[in-house]
Amino acid sequence: MVFCGIVIYRTPAMRYSALSQSPGTARYPTALRVAVTTLRLPVAATRALIAARRRVRAPLSQTMSTEMLGDRLGLTVLVGHPDIKALAPHVRPSIRDWAAQDWVNLGQRLNRLDRHKATLPSGEAVASALGRALFRHIVGSRIAALIDRGTAIGPSELPEDPFAPLFRILTKPDTEPALHFLAAQFQLELGWARRGDDVTDFASEDALNSAQARFRVAGNMLDRIAPRAPHSPYYAEIDYRILAAEGTTEDELNRAAARWSRADPASVTPFAVHGQHLLPRWYGQEGSLEAFAERSWAKTQDVLGTAAYAASYISAIESEPEAQLDLDMEAFRDGLLDLMHISDDPDLTCNALLRMLWEASAVDFGLTGPEPAALRRSRQHLREIFVYLCRNTLGPVMPDVWGGSWTEAKILHAVAEAFEEEIRAGKRISIGLQGAVISDD
């Protein structure tokens, strides 16, 4: 799923986080704009509302049928993912260029997108998103579906031959740098396809060795073009992801994350991806993530506000629930608001953040044993933020942004928890372009 390209994900190194990030777009979601100019529900009131809801054995909204609940809570629903629509004009001509082996046009298009730091509505970089879309087109829908399921795919089923025309032109001195980045990205994707499941213990030795071979080739491709890519965000992103995939040290990955962030200073994606990799299960130690989040906040607050702090934790929380124990909840909430504030599509970002908050605050999320009291309190704080954002920032609902098993009905029941007291009182809630409007029935 593209998160908000925090695409969140089969493996942290492969995925393309998508927290909205474009500069110069200081606007809130339509609902949030209304809220900040009128009345915002105070945090204390939100907590009181949550506490009142918890005193009831089961929230009424969760016991009502979808039809009954829909009579009380009306949602404006937008179908389709904005990223797909935004990427399509780039994918179609790129597929034609690939089929015709028109490397000049394809290379110039990628270079232009990279140079302009073009992003999709979710915040994912267009250049890397286009590279991934091309890879999936080349391998075909059947192989792409196997990759999505985490199936390890060997060379006999997924040979390198379809990519050979691109690999062959890399020896020519006039080849556009972006084509080298694309070739390295293809090798990275091939490596993940060879490896399969994201749990190393479940992958065969042959699959791991085959994946490592592709990662090494990808790294070598970038090393050869590095002198021609001093300021490229596309290069910096693929370089980081290759290092994380192949294996490196925390210090080296910190430096790669810093290079990526310098190449695209308005983007929050580097913070989200690197924050996830700083979990102890990957490259970090105890305290690494917290230190990185606070350092990122201090360095970027003039441009991003608190957004970098929140972004650093988002993917990490989804991978490791205990990561939320170090959160400064007030700063995290402010950071989520800042993420919407700087987004090209604040409503998309709001939907992605709400999905994350709901799942991360679920009682059984990521647990294999009893829930510690500290984690239970932390989850309650995250659910309070979910309620706050539903009441103050949510506009149109986008099921395709929520992704996975989320349907309109499931989203309706989740959002309804934020309006439990109004529903019990028989009031009518309508959520649309102007946010939540509450009226007597």
C-alpha positions, 0 to 999 in steps of 0.5 A: 500500500502506498502510505501516505509510499510510507508506500507501507509494505512488504519490506521496508527497504523495497517500499516507496513511502508516500507521505505527502510532502510538496513545498509551497502548498500550505493548505489544509484539508477542506475540513481542517480549514473550516476547523481552524477558522472556527472551533476546534475540539480541545484535546481535553474534550476529546479525551473526555469523549473517549473516556465516556465511550469506554464506560459503555461496554460496547460502542453503539456504533459497533453494534448497529448495522451498516444500514442503520449507522448510515442513517446517522452518519453520512460520508462523502466517498471518493472512489479510486486512488488519486495516485493512479490517475496522476501517474497514468499520463507518465506510464502510457508514453513510457510503455510506448518508449520501452516497446520502441526502445526509444531510450532518448525519450524515456531517459529525458522523461525520467530526468525531467521528473527527477530534476523537477522533484515531481511527486504524486498526490500521496507524496511519492516521487513520480520517477521511482513510482514510474520505474516500479510501474514499468517493472510491473508492466514488463513482468506482467500481471501474473508475476506482479501478483505473485510478488505482491503475495510475497512468493519467491520467484526464481530466474526460470520463471522471472528471467532477466532477458526482458530487461536486457535491452536497457542493461545493454545501453548502459555502456554507452557514454551518452546514456541519460543518468536516469536510465542508469537509476532505472536499471538499478531500480529494476535490479532492486525489484528483481532482488526482492522478487527472488527473495520473496517473503519479508521474513528472512527465516522463511526464505530459502538459502537459494532465494537469499543468495539470488536476491543478494546477487541482484542487490550487488549488481544494482549497487554497482550500477549506481556506483558507476554513475554516481559522479553524474548524479550529485543532486538527484533525488531519484539516485539518492532514493534508489541508493538508500534502498539498495544499501538497506536491502543488501545490508550495511551499518546504521552509520552508513544508512544514516549517511545515505538517509541524509543524502536523500533528504538533502537531495529532496529537502521538501520530502518527508519520505526519507524520514518515514523510510529511515525511521522504519529501518532504525527499529532494532529488528533492522539497523537501529538500537534502543533509542536510535529512532527517538534520536533520529526523529528529534534530530530531524524535527530540529533540523527541518522545523523551519520548512516542515514544522513537526512533520518530520518528527511524525513521519519518522515514526509512522512506518515504524509504528506499523512495523513494531507497536512498541515503537510508539512508547517513545512518542511525544504524543502532542508533537506527534499529533501536531506533526500529523497536522503539519503533514496535511498542511504541507501536502498536495492532497491533504484529504488523501493524507488525512485518510492515510493517517486515519487508517494508520492510527486506527490499526496501530491503536487496535488492541490486538495489533502486532501483539503475540502476548499480554499487552503491557500497561504502557502500550495500552495507554499509548494505544489509547492516546493514538485512538484519541488522536484518531477521534480528534482528526475525524472530528476536525480534519476528515473530509471525503473518505477514500477507500482506495487510500485506506486499502487492504480489507477496508471497505466503505462499510468498515470505514463507516463503523471506524469513523462512527466511534469518533461520534459515539455520543452524537449517535447515542443522542440521535443526532445526524452527522454528515462528513463532506467537503466542509468536514463534520456537520452535526445536526438534530435529526 
